[in-house]
Amino acid sequence: MATIAAKLGLSQKVEPPEIDDRCAQWLNLFGAASRGRPYTNGQPLALPPLDVLDLADRLSFPAQPEEALEVIGEMDSEWLEWARKQSK
């Protein structure tokens, strides 16, 4: 595999993309909220909106509640889609 990767020019490590502070805050909030994710029959469920709002309030997150629900909800939808594909 290493030989093939080298011939394709894929043997060099790629640096992760840089993110700004605001993006890092959203990722951290999503990560913290995901720790309390409910599951049923081994399948992940959506993050409860009240849990997200409570966590954002406790962390003094710099966003309005509506924005926090919208952004974390979209991140969660993408994660749930990814998780469903992984379980197939």
MOPAC internal coordinates of N, CA, C and O (Angstrom, degrees):
PM7 1SCF
backbone

  N    0.0000 0     0.00 0     0.00 0    0    0    0
  C    1.4378 1     0.00 0     0.00 0    1    0    0
  C    1.5269 1   111.32 1     0.00 0    2    1    0
  O    1.2310 1   120.85 1   141.60 1    3    2    1
  N    1.3342 1   115.99 1   -38.40 1    3    2    1
  C    1.4596 1   119.38 1  -178.61 1    5    3    2
  C    1.5247 1   110.75 1   -62.88 1    6    5    3
  O    1.2310 1   120.55 1   142.41 1    7    6    5
  N    1.3440 1   116.55 1   -37.59 1    7    6    5
  C    1.4651 1   120.83 1   179.69 1    9    7    6
  C    1.5185 1   110.49 1   -65.40 1   10    9    7
  O    1.2310 1   120.59 1   135.97 1   11   10    9
  N    1.3262 1   116.48 1   -44.03 1   11   10    9
  C    1.4706 1   120.24 1   179.23 1   13   11   10
  C    1.5227 1   110.47 1   -63.66 1   14   13   11
  O    1.2310 1   120.92 1   135.76 1   15   14   13
  N    1.3401 1   115.85 1   -44.24 1   15   14   13
  C    1.4636 1   119.88 1   179.68 1   17   15   14
  C    1.5223 1   110.82 1   -61.11 1   18   17   15
  O    1.2310 1   120.28 1   138.93 1   19   18   17
  N    1.3322 1   117.06 1   -41.07 1   19   18   17
  C    1.4579 1   120.66 1   179.51 1   21   19   18
  C    1.5270 1   110.99 1   -64.16 1   22   21   19
  O    1.2310 1   120.15 1   138.11 1   23   22   21
  N    1.3347 1   117.31 1   -41.89 1   23   22   21
  C    1.4640 1   120.59 1  -179.90 1   25   23   22
  C    1.5319 1   111.68 1   -66.49 1   26   25   23
  O    1.2310 1   120.83 1   150.09 1   27   26   25
  N    1.3218 1   116.03 1   -29.91 1   27   26   25
  C    1.4661 1   119.80 1   178.35 1   29   27   26
  C    1.5314 1   112.61 1   -87.45 1   30   29   27
  O    1.2310 1   121.12 1   177.89 1   31   30   29
  N    1.3374 1   115.46 1    -2.11 1   31   30   29
  C    1.4560 1   119.19 1  -179.53 1   33   31   30
  C    1.5211 1   112.61 1    75.75 1   34   33   31
  O    1.2310 1   120.51 1  -154.42 1   35   34   33
  N    1.3253 1   116.62 1    25.58 1   35   34   33
  C    1.4581 1   121.05 1  -177.43 1   37   35   34
  C    1.5197 1   113.00 1  -106.55 1   38   37   35
  O    1.2310 1   120.37 1  -168.69 1   39   38   37
  N    1.3085 1   116.89 1    11.31 1   39   38   37
  C    1.4565 1   119.39 1  -176.09 1   41   39   38
  C    1.5282 1   112.85 1   -83.66 1   42   41   39
  O    1.2310 1   120.11 1   168.92 1   43   42   41
  N    1.3186 1   117.40 1   -11.08 1   43   42   41
  C    1.4583 1   120.13 1   179.50 1   45   43   42
  C    1.5221 1   109.55 1   -83.87 1   46   45   43
  O    1.2310 1   121.53 1   -40.80 1   47   46   45
  N    1.3354 1   114.68 1   139.20 1   47   46   45
  C    1.4588 1   118.81 1   177.10 1   49   47   46
  C    1.5269 1   109.31 1   -73.48 1   50   49   47
  O    1.2310 1   121.48 1   -40.70 1   51   50   49
  N    1.2933 1   114.77 1   139.30 1   51   50   49
  C    1.4567 1   120.81 1   179.72 1   53   51   50
  C    1.5205 1   108.71 1  -100.56 1   54   53   51
  O    1.2310 1   120.76 1   -47.13 1   55   54   53
  N    1.3030 1   116.16 1   132.87 1   55   54   53
  C    1.4577 1   120.97 1   178.22 1   57   55   54
  C    1.5209 1   109.51 1   -73.43 1   58   57   55
  O    1.2310 1   120.10 1   -39.04 1   59   58   57
  N    1.3285 1   117.41 1   140.96 1   59   58   57
  C    1.4649 1   118.49 1   176.55 1   61   59   58
  C    1.5259 1   110.21 1   -64.77 1   62   61   59
  O    1.2310 1   120.44 1   -28.72 1   63   62   61
  N    1.3180 1   116.76 1   151.28 1   63   62   61
  C    1.4653 1   118.78 1  -178.88 1   65   63   62
  C    1.5229 1   111.09 1   -66.13 1   66   65   63
  O    1.2310 1   121.26 1   -30.75 1   67   66   65
  N    1.3157 1   115.19 1   149.25 1   67   66   65
  C    1.4533 1   119.53 1   176.95 1   69   67   66
  C    1.5175 1   108.69 1   -78.07 1   70   69   67
  O    1.2310 1   120.99 1   -36.16 1   71   70   69
  N    1.3179 1   115.71 1   143.84 1   71   70   69
  C    1.4541 1   120.29 1   175.80 1   73   71   70
  C    1.5171 1   108.60 1  -125.42 1   74   73   71
  O    1.2310 1   120.91 1   -28.55 1   75   74   73
  N    1.3199 1   115.86 1   151.45 1   75   74   73
  C    1.4563 1   118.66 1   179.10 1   77   75   74
  C    1.5324 1   109.73 1   -83.10 1   78   77   75
  O    1.2310 1   120.63 1    -6.53 1   79   78   77
  N    1.3228 1   116.39 1   173.47 1   79   78   77
  C    1.4576 1   120.88 1  -176.24 1   81   79   78
  C    1.5199 1   112.51 1   -61.50 1   82   81   79
  O    1.2310 1   120.48 1   140.87 1   83   82   81
  N    1.3211 1   116.70 1   -39.13 1   83   82   81
  C    1.4745 1   120.40 1  -178.12 1   85   83   82
  C    1.5377 1   110.04 1   -64.65 1   86   85   83
  O    1.2310 1   120.43 1   137.01 1   87   86   85
  N    1.3070 1   116.78 1   -42.99 1   87   86   85
  C    1.4645 1   120.92 1   178.37 1   89   87   86
  C    1.5284 1   109.84 1   -63.69 1   90   89   87
  O    1.2310 1   120.26 1   138.30 1   91   90   89
  N    1.3159 1   117.12 1   -41.70 1   91   90   89
  C    1.4645 1   121.34 1   178.74 1   93   91   90
  C    1.5235 1   110.38 1   -61.97 1   94   93   91
  O    1.2310 1   120.00 1   141.81 1   95   94   93
  N    1.3306 1   117.61 1   -38.19 1   95   94   93
  C    1.4608 1   120.68 1   178.21 1   97   95   94
  C    1.5256 1   111.31 1   -64.06 1   98   97   95
  O    1.2310 1   120.68 1   137.69 1   99   98   97
  N    1.3416 1   116.31 1   -42.31 1   99   98   97
  C    1.4665 1   119.53 1   178.36 1  101   99   98
  C    1.5241 1   110.73 1   -63.92 1  102  101   99
  O    1.2310 1   120.32 1   136.68 1  103  102  101
  N    1.3255 1   116.99 1   -43.32 1  103  102  101
  C    1.4587 1   120.46 1   179.32 1  105  103  102
  C    1.5274 1   111.60 1   -63.34 1  106  105  103
  O    1.2310 1   120.56 1   141.06 1  107  106  105
  N    1.3304 1   116.54 1   -38.94 1  107  106  105
  C    1.4561 1   120.26 1   178.51 1  109  107  106
  C    1.5289 1   111.24 1   -67.45 1  110  109  107
  O    1.2310 1   120.05 1   138.95 1  111  110  109
  N    1.3338 1   117.52 1   -41.05 1  111  110  109
  C    1.4587 1   120.40 1   177.93 1  113  111  110
  C    1.5267 1   110.37 1   -63.67 1  114  113  111
  O    1.2310 1   120.30 1   136.33 1  115  114  113
  N    1.3218 1   117.03 1   -43.67 1  115  114  113
  C    1.4612 1   120.48 1   178.64 1  117  115  114
  C    1.5264 1   110.68 1   -62.60 1  118  117  115
  O    1.2310 1   120.62 1   137.36 1  119  118  117
  N    1.3180 1   116.42 1   -42.64 1  119  118  117
  C    1.4624 1   120.16 1   178.85 1  121  119  118
  C    1.5194 1   112.12 1   -62.38 1  122  121  119
  O    1.2310 1   120.65 1   137.53 1  123  122  121
  N    1.3199 1   116.36 1   -42.47 1  123  122  121
  C    1.4619 1   120.06 1   179.18 1  125  123  122
  C    1.5254 1   110.89 1   -67.24 1  126  125  123
  O    1.2310 1   120.35 1   137.86 1  127  126  125
  N    1.3165 1   116.94 1   -42.14 1  127  126  125
  C    1.4705 1   120.54 1   179.72 1  129  127  126
  C    1.5260 1   110.67 1   -65.98 1  130  129  127
  O    1.2310 1   120.25 1   145.61 1  131  130  129
  N    1.3155 1   117.12 1   -34.39 1  131  130  129
  C    1.4647 1   120.93 1  -177.72 1  133  131  130
  C    1.5204 1   112.56 1   -67.68 1  134  133  131
  O    1.2310 1   120.14 1   158.05 1  135  134  133
  N    1.3033 1   117.33 1   -21.95 1  135  134  133
  C    1.4746 1   119.61 1   179.28 1  137  135  134
  C    1.5246 1   111.39 1   -63.56 1  138  137  135
  O    1.2310 1   120.34 1   153.94 1  139  138  137
  N    1.3224 1   116.96 1   -26.06 1  139  138  137
  C    1.4589 1   120.83 1   179.40 1  141  139  138
  C    1.5198 1   113.10 1  -100.52 1  142  141  139
  O    1.2310 1   120.51 1  -161.42 1  143  142  141
  N    1.3203 1   116.64 1    18.58 1  143  142  141
  C    1.4680 1   120.73 1  -176.03 1  145  143  142
  C    1.5252 1   111.26 1   -61.34 1  146  145  143
  O    1.2310 1   120.37 1   -48.46 1  147  146  145
  N    1.3240 1   116.90 1   131.54 1  147  146  145
  C    1.4680 1   119.14 1   175.74 1  149  147  146
  C    1.5307 1   111.30 1   -79.53 1  150  149  147
  O    1.2310 1   121.16 1   -28.30 1  151  150  149
  N    1.3052 1   115.39 1   151.70 1  151  150  149
  C    1.4664 1   122.34 1   177.28 1  153  151  150
  C    1.5273 1   108.05 1  -130.91 1  154  153  151
  O    1.2310 1   120.51 1   -28.53 1  155  154  153
  N    1.3098 1   116.62 1   151.47 1  155  154  153
  C    1.4541 1   121.71 1   171.29 1  157  155  154
  C    1.5169 1   108.12 1  -138.32 1  158  157  155
  O    1.2310 1   120.93 1   -49.92 1  159  158  157
  N    1.3101 1   115.83 1   130.08 1  159  158  157
  C    1.4672 1   121.63 1  -177.45 1  161  159  158
  C    1.5274 1   111.73 1    51.19 1  162  161  159
  O    1.2310 1   120.70 1  -143.57 1  163  162  161
  N    1.3213 1   116.27 1    36.43 1  163  162  161
  C    1.4537 1   120.82 1   178.68 1  165  163  162
  C    1.5126 1   115.22 1    79.25 1  166  165  163
  O    1.2310 1   119.95 1  -179.86 1  167  166  165
  N    1.3199 1   117.70 1     0.14 1  167  166  165
  C    1.4631 1   121.72 1  -179.17 1  169  167  166
  C    1.5275 1   109.96 1  -103.84 1  170  169  167
  O    1.2310 1   120.27 1   -45.25 1  171  170  169
  N    1.3313 1   117.10 1   134.75 1  171  170  169
  C    1.4680 1   119.35 1  -179.84 1  173  171  170
  C    1.5282 1   111.32 1   -71.19 1  174  173  171
  O    1.2310 1   121.53 1   -36.24 1  175  174  173
  N    1.3171 1   114.68 1   143.76 1  175  174  173
  C    1.4606 1   121.82 1   175.14 1  177  175  174
  C    1.5171 1   109.10 1  -108.43 1  178  177  175
  O    1.2310 1   120.85 1   -12.19 1  179  178  177
  N    1.3133 1   115.98 1   167.81 1  179  178  177
  C    1.4713 1   121.11 1   178.32 1  181  179  178
  C    1.5264 1   109.70 1   -64.25 1  182  181  179
  O    1.2310 1   121.43 1   -29.45 1  183  182  181
  N    1.3296 1   114.88 1   150.55 1  183  182  181
  C    1.4597 1   119.70 1   176.22 1  185  183  182
  C    1.5276 1   109.15 1   -66.37 1  186  185  183
  O    1.2310 1   119.82 1   -46.75 1  187  186  185
  N    1.3306 1   117.96 1   133.25 1  187  186  185
  C    1.4600 1   119.79 1   177.82 1  189  187  186
  C    1.5287 1   110.99 1   -65.56 1  190  189  187
  O    1.2310 1   119.94 1   -52.54 1  191  190  189
  N    1.3320 1   117.72 1   127.46 1  191  190  189
  C    1.4739 1   120.61 1  -178.14 1  193  191  190
  C    1.5262 1   113.89 1   -55.49 1  194  193  191
  O    1.2310 1   120.04 1   140.33 1  195  194  193
  N    1.3289 1   117.53 1   -39.67 1  195  194  193
  C    1.4662 1   119.12 1  -179.96 1  197  195  194
  C    1.5212 1   111.93 1   -65.90 1  198  197  195
  O    1.2310 1   120.10 1   147.82 1  199  198  197
  N    1.3303 1   117.41 1   -32.18 1  199  198  197
  C    1.4691 1   120.31 1   176.04 1  201  199  198
  C    1.5248 1   110.46 1   -65.93 1  202  201  199
  O    1.2310 1   120.73 1   139.20 1  203  202  201
  N    1.3224 1   116.20 1   -40.80 1  203  202  201
  C    1.4698 1   120.64 1   179.16 1  205  203  202
  C    1.5262 1   109.70 1   -64.16 1  206  205  203
  O    1.2310 1   120.43 1   133.68 1  207  206  205
  N    1.3274 1   116.78 1   -46.32 1  207  206  205
  C    1.4725 1   120.48 1   179.80 1  209  207  206
  C    1.5178 1   111.43 1   -63.06 1  210  209  207
  O    1.2310 1   120.07 1   137.75 1  211  210  209
  N    1.3280 1   117.47 1   -42.25 1  211  210  209
  C    1.4571 1   121.18 1   179.59 1  213  211  210
  C    1.5210 1   110.75 1   -62.88 1  214  213  211
  O    1.2310 1   120.26 1   135.69 1  215  214  213
  N    1.3096 1   117.11 1   -44.31 1  215  214  213
  C    1.4628 1   121.47 1   179.96 1  217  215  214
  C    1.5314 1   110.79 1   -64.99 1  218  217  215
  O    1.2310 1   120.38 1   136.00 1  219  218  217
  N    1.3262 1   116.88 1   -44.00 1  219  218  217
  C    1.4657 1   120.47 1   178.92 1  221  219  218
  C    1.5271 1   110.19 1   -60.43 1  222  221  219
  O    1.2310 1   120.40 1   140.00 1  223  222  221
  N    1.3284 1   116.85 1   -40.00 1  223  222  221
  C    1.4656 1   120.87 1   178.71 1  225  223  222
  C    1.5212 1   111.16 1   -66.58 1  226  225  223
  O    1.2310 1   120.52 1   134.81 1  227  226  225
  N    1.3202 1   116.61 1   -45.19 1  227  226  225
  C    1.4674 1   120.47 1  -179.32 1  229  227  226
  C    1.5296 1   112.45 1   -64.10 1  230  229  227
  O    1.2310 1   121.11 1   147.52 1  231  230  229
  N    1.3251 1   115.47 1   -32.48 1  231  230  229
  C    1.4717 1   119.77 1  -179.95 1  233  231  230
  C    1.5275 1   112.65 1   -89.43 1  234  233  231
  O    1.2310 1   120.21 1  -177.22 1  235  234  233
  N    1.3326 1   117.20 1     2.78 1  235  234  233
  C    1.4786 1   122.43 1  -176.00 1  237  235  234
  C    1.5218 1   109.90 1    51.55 1  238  237  235
  O    1.2310 1   121.18 1  -132.85 1  239  238  237
  N    1.3257 1   115.34 1    47.15 1  239  238  237
  C    1.4561 1   121.39 1  -177.49 1  241  239  238
  C    1.5328 1   109.92 1   -65.67 1  242  241  239
  O    1.2310 1   120.00 1   -47.36 1  243  242  241
  N    1.3402 1   117.61 1   132.64 1  243  242  241
  C    1.4684 1   121.36 1  -175.08 1  245  243  242
  C    1.5335 1   114.03 1   -79.92 1  246  245  243
  O    1.2310 1   120.54 1  -118.55 1  247  246  245
  N    1.3392 1   116.56 1    61.45 1  247  246  245
  C    1.4634 1   120.45 1   177.33 1  249  247  246
  C    1.5195 1   108.19 1  -152.79 1  250  249  247
  O    1.2310 1   121.14 1   -26.57 1  251  250  249
  N    1.3063 1   115.42 1   153.43 1  251  250  249
  C    1.4633 1   120.75 1   175.20 1  253  251  250
  C    1.5332 1   108.34 1   -70.20 1  254  253  251
  O    1.2310 1   120.14 1   -27.88 1  255  254  253
  N    1.3314 1   117.34 1   152.12 1  255  254  253
  C    1.4630 1   119.79 1  -179.28 1  257  255  254
  C    1.5333 1   113.80 1   -55.24 1  258  257  255
  O    1.2310 1   120.37 1   139.60 1  259  258  257
  N    1.3282 1   116.90 1   -40.40 1  259  258  257
  C    1.4708 1   119.90 1  -179.95 1  261  259  258
  C    1.5191 1   111.61 1   -62.46 1  262  261  259
  O    1.2310 1   121.01 1   138.67 1  263  262  261
  N    1.3369 1   115.68 1   -41.33 1  263  262  261
  C    1.4636 1   119.90 1   179.49 1  265  263  262
  C    1.5294 1   110.20 1   -66.63 1  266  265  263
  O    1.2310 1   120.49 1   137.97 1  267  266  265
  N    1.3223 1   116.68 1   -42.03 1  267  266  265
  C    1.4582 1   120.09 1  -179.71 1  269  267  266
  C    1.5296 1   110.54 1   -61.18 1  270  269  267
  O    1.2310 1   120.53 1   135.48 1  271  270  269
  N    1.3307 1   116.60 1   -44.52 1  271  270  269
  C    1.4626 1   119.50 1   179.01 1  273  271  270
  C    1.5186 1   111.78 1   -64.31 1  274  273  271
  O    1.2310 1   120.53 1   139.35 1  275  274  273
  N    1.3295 1   116.58 1   -40.65 1  275  274  273
  C    1.4629 1   120.27 1  -178.65 1  277  275  274
  C    1.5274 1   111.58 1   -66.15 1  278  277  275
  O    1.2310 1   120.44 1   130.98 1  279  278  277
  N    1.3277 1   116.76 1   -49.02 1  279  278  277
  C    1.4685 1   120.37 1  -176.60 1  281  279  278
  C    1.5267 1   111.07 1   -68.76 1  282  281  279
  O    1.2310 1   120.14 1   131.41 1  283  282  281
  N    1.3282 1   117.33 1   -48.59 1  283  282  281
  C    1.4632 1   119.97 1  -179.29 1  285  283  282
  C    1.5319 1   109.89 1   -66.11 1  286  285  283
  O    1.2310 1   120.26 1   144.24 1  287  286  285
  N    1.3289 1   117.11 1   -35.76 1  287  286  285
  C    1.4663 1   120.35 1   176.81 1  289  287  286
  C    1.5204 1   112.10 1   -61.24 1  290  289  287
  O    1.2310 1   120.28 1   137.77 1  291  290  289
  N    1.3350 1   117.06 1   -42.23 1  291  290  289
  C    1.4683 1   120.73 1   178.00 1  293  291  290
  C    1.5237 1   111.10 1   -67.47 1  294  293  291
  O    1.2310 1   120.51 1   137.90 1  295  294  293
  N    1.3281 1   116.62 1   -42.10 1  295  294  293
  C    1.4673 1   120.11 1   177.71 1  297  295  294
  C    1.5331 1   109.71 1   -61.60 1  298  297  295
  O    1.2310 1   121.08 1   138.19 1  299  298  297
  N    1.3270 1   115.54 1   -41.81 1  299  298  297
  C    1.4563 1   120.23 1  -179.31 1  301  299  298
  C    1.5216 1   111.37 1   -66.32 1  302  301  299
  O    1.2310 1   119.96 1   139.62 1  303  302  301
  N    1.3099 1   117.68 1   -40.38 1  303  302  301
  C    1.4701 1   120.82 1   177.88 1  305  303  302
  C    1.5238 1   111.02 1   -59.67 1  306  305  303
  O    1.2310 1   120.66 1   135.78 1  307  306  305
  N    1.3215 1   116.35 1   -44.22 1  307  306  305
  C    1.4674 1   120.22 1   178.15 1  309  307  306
  C    1.5197 1   111.15 1   -63.92 1  310  309  307
  O    1.2310 1   120.56 1   138.36 1  311  310  309
  N    1.3403 1   116.53 1   -41.64 1  311  310  309
  C    1.4602 1   119.58 1   179.65 1  313  311  310
  C    1.5205 1   110.69 1   -64.82 1  314  313  311
  O    1.2310 1   120.13 1   136.47 1  315  314  313
  N    1.3490 1   117.36 1   -43.53 1  315  314  313
  C    1.4647 1   120.28 1   179.31 1  317  315  314
  C    1.5334 1   111.42 1   -61.37 1  318  317  315
  O    1.2310 1   120.76 1   140.35 1  319  318  317
  N    1.3295 1   116.15 1   -39.65 1  319  318  317
  C    1.4697 1   119.48 1   177.03 1  321  319  318
  C    1.5169 1   110.59 1   -62.53 1  322  321  319
  O    1.2310 1   120.57 1   135.37 1  323  322  321
  N    1.3276 1   116.52 1   -44.63 1  323  322  321
  C    1.4630 1   121.17 1   177.44 1  325  323  322
  C    1.5278 1   110.42 1   -60.06 1  326  325  323
  O    1.2310 1   120.07 1   135.06 1  327  326  325
  N    1.3405 1   117.47 1   -44.94 1  327  326  325
  C    1.4590 1   121.81 1  -178.29 1  329  327  326
  C    1.5238 1   111.02 1   -63.30 1  330  329  327
  O    1.2310 1   119.96 1   141.77 1  331  330  329
  N    1.3197 1   117.69 1   -38.23 1  331  330  329
  C    1.4720 1   120.60 1   179.38 1  333  331  330
  C    1.5268 1   110.31 1   -65.86 1  334  333  331
  O    1.2310 1   120.37 1   140.44 1  335  334  333
  N    1.3203 1   116.90 1   -39.56 1  335  334  333
  C    1.4693 1   119.83 1   178.64 1  337  335  334
  C    1.5258 1   111.07 1   -66.21 1  338  337  335
  O    1.2310 1   120.54 1   145.56 1  339  338  337
  N    1.3408 1   116.57 1   -34.44 1  339  338  337
  C    1.4671 1   119.94 1  -179.27 1  341  339  338
  C    1.5190 1   111.72 1   -70.35 1  342  341  339
  O    1.2310 1   120.17 1   152.24 1  343  342  341
  N    1.3271 1   117.28 1   -27.76 1  343  342  341
  C    1.4656 1   119.93 1  -176.40 1  345  343  342
  C    1.5221 1   112.89 1   -85.01 1  346  345  343
  O    1.2310 1   119.74 1   175.91 1  347  346  345
  N    1.3189 1   118.10 1    -4.09 1  347  346  345
  C    1.4782 1   120.96 1  -179.51 1  349  347  346
  C    1.5031 1   110.98 1   -84.69 1  350  349  347
  O    1.2310 1   120.10 1   180.00 1  351  350  349

